[in-house]
Amino acid sequence: MKILLTGATGYIGQRLIPVLLDEGHEVICCVRDKARFNGGKFRSNVLSVIETDFLKPSTLQNIPPDIDAAYYLIHSMSSSKGDFGKMEEISAINFRDRIQETGARQVIYLSGIVNEEVLSKHLSSRRNVEEILGSGTYSLTTLRAGIIIGSGSASFEIIRDLVEKLPVMVAPRWLNTRSQPIAIRNVIEFLSGVLLNGQTFGNSYDIGGPDILTYKQMLKGFARVRGLRRFIGTVPVMTPKLSSYWLYFITSTSYHLAQNLVDSMKVEVICRENNLKELLSVNPVSYEDAIREAFEKVEMNQVPSSWKDALTSDTLNAGIARYAEVPVHGCFSDYRKLPVSDVEKSLERIWSIGGATGWYYGNWLWGIRGFIDKLSGGVGLNRGRKNKNDISAGETLDFWRVLIADKNEKRLLLFAEMKLPGEAWLEFRIDDENFLHQTATFRPLGLWGRLYWYSVLPLHAFIFRGLIRNIAGE
């Protein structure tokens, strides 16, 4: 069968692709920017990629008319630009109108559990999208999930940040809100199981694991799995704004996403009974077993996708390719060159840079820069990286975005997503004569940009000199 997959670069989409391929389907992946999609890792001749932007109906003509089914995995909650509810509504309308022109018999939508009269803005938007998609001429199957637990998932990473960083937590009272977490493995089983299954056409199902837990119990359960002792207290009064800042500074989430998460965490998300797990023979995994499975992937360095790789820079919404050509005119640069004694070892250092490995020199200064970025509303260093020694274009790397990661060309190009009065690139390249070239480029914005460059020039001289020496193996 020919299956259309939207949200193909997202957390769920990246997990679903290999399952659909293994089941023998032809998969057409919808992405806004082909440069962000690493199709080579799937090694399939029945996988294709098309560029679409569901806010721009003209681009949807790239969708082939002979598809059999489509997955709708588009969410805009982490967007910092515009009204995400309105953006989701427009995207859903454009998707529905185009899919009606194809041969698709079924659309599968992954939504959120909506079982209270008073809903957060996030969950209200999900319900609105479901209603829009349900008005199409095809059959809609909706799966509604709450907290998804898996390596690289937003929930797992936020809980991990809180538990591993804070021995004592004084948290907002929404920590007593109940939820029904589900393992990512089960989510994928449900998503693939309902595909073109006639018994699920026109139906919606809440999906969750066997445990109903408060957020406080989830934190405690995580601590048990990790062998940590944690004290968690709640305070009766903490404004949504303070709660958002609490999440923002401690975890790797952006402030905008933290606001939407706090809004949603005040609402209980408990599954209503249905027969889907019996129909598809899915055995739900317990919360603590889901945590253990996630850590197995983390420890084996086999995290297939991460929520952090969603675009957070409004600038990069224009596409990675636009910024892959580093500018020269009107820019400042710090260029350094050193001979490399062991090319493979230096290349390995380049490919492992950032995250838990650090920046090889002056890590405390990088940490201060990350903290300053957080204070200014930026992403900081908390995002880290998905894998310890492998990286692809489009992924996050601390407060950078990877534009080019070509091991054959021995070149890594990063674009800064920190708060800056301008734009910045950092490039590492080893040439055929075994010289390492390291270039930091800054394109200033106005007078403040120029003042910024000159103010950090002494620090750059210190940090970048040590960085290239340690990568080159001096």
N, C-alpha and C positions, 0 to 999 in steps of 0.2 A: 504494500500500500504506500501511497505517496502522502507524507505527513508534513504539514507546515508547522514550524516551531518558532513562535515569537519569544522574545526575551532570551535568545540563544546564548548571549554572553553573560547572563545572570547566574545567580547561585543555583537555582533549580534547573534551569535550562542546560547548564554544563553537566549536571548529573544525569539528566534524562537522555541526552543524545546517545551515549554508548549503549544504553538499554534498548532504545528504539532500533539502533543499528543491529544489535545482537538478535533482535526479533525479526530481522529481515526486511525492515521498512526502508524506503527511500525517504531521506530527511532533507527538507529545504529549510535552512536557518535564516530567519529575518534579523538583520543587525543594522544599526544606524551607521556603523563604520567598519568596513571589512578589515581595516588594519588592526582592529582590536580582537579579531576572531582568529584563534590559532587552530585551523582545521586540520593541520598536519598531524596533530597528536592523535586523531581518531583513525587515521589510516584507512579510509573507506572511499570507494569509488561511487557510492550511492549517497554521498553527502555533498550538498551544494549550499552556497551562501549567496543571498541577495541583499542589497541595501534598501531598506525601507525606513521611513520615519512616519509613524502613525499620526503625527500632527500635521503631516503634509500629504493629502490624498493623492496627489499626482504620483508620488513615489510608490504607491501601492499597486500600480499597474505592473510592477516587477513580479508580483505574486502570480505563479502559473495558474491557469484556470482548471487544470485537471487534478487538483488535490482531492484526497479522500476525507481528510480530517485535519483539524488545526488545534493547536494548543495556544491559549491566550495567557501568557505569563508576564504581562507588562504591569509594572507598578511604578508610581512616581513619588512615593512618600519621602524618599531621601533627597528629592530635588530641592535646591535652595532658590530656584528661579520660578516666580509666578505661583499661582494657586494650583497645588497638585491635584485637588479634587476636580477642578475644571479641566486640567490637562488629561486626567484619566477619563473623564467623560468624553472629550473630543476624540481621544485615541480609540475608545470603545466604539463610538459611532462610526468612525472611518473604517475600523476593522470590520464591523458588522456589515456595512454597506458593500465593502469589497468582497468579503467571503460569500455573500449572497449571490455574487456574480460567478462564483466558481462551482465546481461539482461537489464541494464538501458536504458530507452527510452529518458531520458532528463537529462541534466545537467544545473543547474541554477547558474550563476556567478554574484556576486555583485562586480561591478567595479567602476571606477571613470569617471566623465564626461570628455570627450576628444574632445573639439570642437575648438581647435586652432592648427595652423600648428606647432608652437613652444611650446612644452610641457615640463613640469618639468620631472625630472628623475623618480619621483614617478608615474606620469600619463603615461609616456611612457612605464613603466614596466607593468602597468595595461592593456594598449592596447596590448602589446606583449603577455601577458597571455591570453587575449581574443582571439587573433588570433590562439594561440596554442590549446586552448580548442575547438575553432570552427572547427578545422581540424579533430575532432573525428568522429566516425561512428554514434553516438547518435545525438539528436537534442539539440542545445545549445540555452538557453534563457539568455540574458545578461541584467541586470539592472544596470544603471550607476547613481550614486548619488554623490553629492558634500558634503556640510557641513551637518552632521547629528546631530540634536539637541534632546537630551534626557538625563535623569538623568544618570550620569556616563559616558556619551560619551566624547571623547577627546575634541571636539569642545565646548561643553557646559562647561566643567570644565576649559578649558583655558580661555574662555570668562569670566567665573565667577571669576577666579583668577584675571584677569586684572581689571575688573570693581570694584570688592569689595575691592581690595587692593590699587588701585591707584585713588585718587580723581582727579588728573591731569595727563594726559598722553601726552607725546611727542613721537609720534610713527612714524615708517617708512611709506613711501608713498604708500606701497602696501596696506595700510588700505583703499585706494580708489578703490581697485579691487572689481569688482562685483561678487556676488555669488547667488545661489538660494537654500537656506537652506531647509531641509526637516525634519519633525518630525520623531522620531524613530518609533512611532506608525504606520505612513504611510509606512515606509520602510518595516516593518514586514507584513503589509497588502499586499503590492506588492509582497514580497517574497513568501508568502503563496498562494496568489491568482494565480500566474503563474504556480504553481506546477501542472504538468501533464495536463495543459490547452493547447490543441492542437493548438489553435489560436496564441499562443505565441512561438511555436516551430520555431527555426531558426531566431528569431527576437531579436533586441536589443532596449532598451528603456531608455531614460533619465528620471529620476524621481526627482521631486523637489516639494517644496511647492509653494504657490501662490505669494510669495514675492521675488522680485529681489533686493538685498541690497548690499551695500558695507560693508566691514568689520567694517568700522567706524559706519555705520548705525546700524549694528548688536550690537555693543558695546553700542550705545546710546539706542537702543530698550531694551536691557537687563537692563540698568540702569533705564529706565522708569518703567519696570515691578517690579523692586526692590525698587522703590521710592527713587532713588539716583540721585544726581546731579553730573555730571561728565563733565570736560573740556578735549577735545581731540584735540590736534594739531598734524600736520604732518610735518616732515622735508624732504626737497627734496633729501638729500643725507644721506643714512645710508647703509653701506655695508651689504651684506647677513650675514657675520660673526657677525657683531654687532647686527643685527636683531635677529640672533639665540641666542646670549647671552642674549639679552633683554627678549626673551620669556623664556629662560632656567632659569634665576634667579627669575623671577616674578611668573612663573606658575609651575605646577607639572610635566611638560614634561622633558624628558631627553634631553641632548644637541644634541645627534644624531638625535632624532625625531624632535627637533626644527629646525635643519638644513633642513630636508626634508619638514617640514611644510612651512618654509619660502620660499623654492624653489617653492612649489605648490601655495602659496598664491599670487604669482605674475601673475598667469594665471587665466583668467575669467572662471567660471564654470556655464554656463547658459544652461538650458534644451532646447533641440530642441523639437518642438511640436510632440506629438503622441497621440494615442487614448487609451492608457492603463488605465488611470483612469476611463474612461467611460466603457471600457470593463470589468473592475473588480469592478466598482461602489465604487471607493475609493474617499473620500472627503478630499483633502489636507488641513492640518492644517496650520494656519498662523504662522509666526515666533514667535510673542509674545505669542500666545496661546501655542506653543510648549514649550516655556520657563516656562510658568505658570504650564503646566502639569509636566514638569521635577521637578519643585520645590515642587509640591504636593507629588511626590514620595520621594524626599529628606526629607521633613518635616515629612512625615509619617514613615520614616526609612524603606522604601520599595524599595530600589534600587536593582533591580535584577542582574545587571551586571555592571562592570566598566572596561574601557579601561586600567586602571592602573594595572589590574591583569595580563596583558600580561607579560611573563617572561622578566626581564631586566638583570638578572644576568647570564653571560655566564657560570659560574660555575654550576648553577642549570639546565642548559640545559641537563645535564646528568640524571636528574630526582630527584624528591623530596625524594624518598625512599632511595636513596644513602646517603643522609645527615640526615635522620631521626634518625639514630643511632649515638648519640653524642660520639665523640672519647674521650679517656681518656689519652692514652700514648702520651707524647710529648706535652701536653697541659697545659695551666695555667687556673685556675678557681677561681671564687669567689662564695663560697657556704654559704648560710644562711638558718636558720630554725627557725620558730616561731610557737607557738600554735595559732590556729584560734578560735576566740570567736563565730563567726557566719559564718558557712561554705558557706551557700547560698549567703550571702552578699559578702564574699571574692571572691567567684567564679564569681559573677557578676562584681566585680571590675576587675578581671583578664580579663574577656571576653570583657570589655569595654575599656581596656587600649589603649593609643595612640590616634591619631586623635584629635578631638575637646576636648576629655576628658583629654588628656595629660598623663603624667607619674607619677602623684601623689606626686612627690617630685623633687625639683630642675628643674622645667620645663624650666627655663631660661638657665640652663646648657645644657639640651637636645637641646634647640633651637640653642645655639652656636655650638654644635656638628653637627647639621644639616646644619648650614651655612658653617662650615668648609668643610663638605662633598661636598656641592655644589661648593665651590671654587676649590676642587680637582677633579671636574667632576663627582661627585656621584649624587645620587637621592635626597639627603636631606630629610627633613621632610615634604615637600609639598604634598606628595602623600596622606597623611592621611590614612583613611580607608573607606570602602564602606558603612558599617552600624555601627551605634553607639554601639550596644550591641550584635551583632552576628558576628561570624567569622568562616571561613572554611579554610581547607588546600588549599594552592595555592594562597590565596589572599595576597594583600600587606597590610602592617601595618607600616606607616611612612617609615623608611629606613630598615625595616625588611620584610621578607617573612615568611608567616605562613607555617610551615611544618606539625604540628599536632595540631588539635583543637578538643579534645575529652572531652566533658562535663561529660560523664558517668565516664570516668577515672579521671576526674578533672585535666586535663593536657593540657597545652599550650606550644608548642615549636616553637621558632622563629629562623630564620637564617638571619644574617646580610647581607644586600645588599649595605651597605655603602662602601666607599673606605677604605680598610684596608690592612696592610702588613701581611695578614693571613686570617683565617676564624673564625667567631664568632657565638655562639649560646646563646640564653637566654631562660631558661625554668622555668615555674611555675607549681607546682604540689602539690595537697593536698592529704595526705594519709588517710588511714582508721582511724587513731588515731587523726585526725583533726589537723595535723601539716602541715604548708605551707613550702614547699621546693623551694628555689629560687637559681638557678645556672646559672652563666655566665661563659661560656667556651670559651677559645681562643686558637686556634692552630696557632702559629706564623710561619711566612715564613722568615727564615733566621735571621740574626742579627737584621735587622730593626724591625722585628716583636717582638723580645724580648725587644728591647729598647722601642718600642711603649707601650707594656704592663706595663713595670715598670714606664713609664712616666705618665700614666693615673691611676696608682694604687691608689694614694691619692683621686682622684675624684671618682673612683669606690667605695671606702670605704664610702664616703660621700653620694653618690647617691643611691647605692644599699641598704645601711642600712635604709635610709628613705623610699625607695620604698617598701621593704618588710613590714616595720612597718605599713605603711598606707594601704596596701592590707590586712594584717592580722587584722587590726582594733585595733591596740594598742592605 
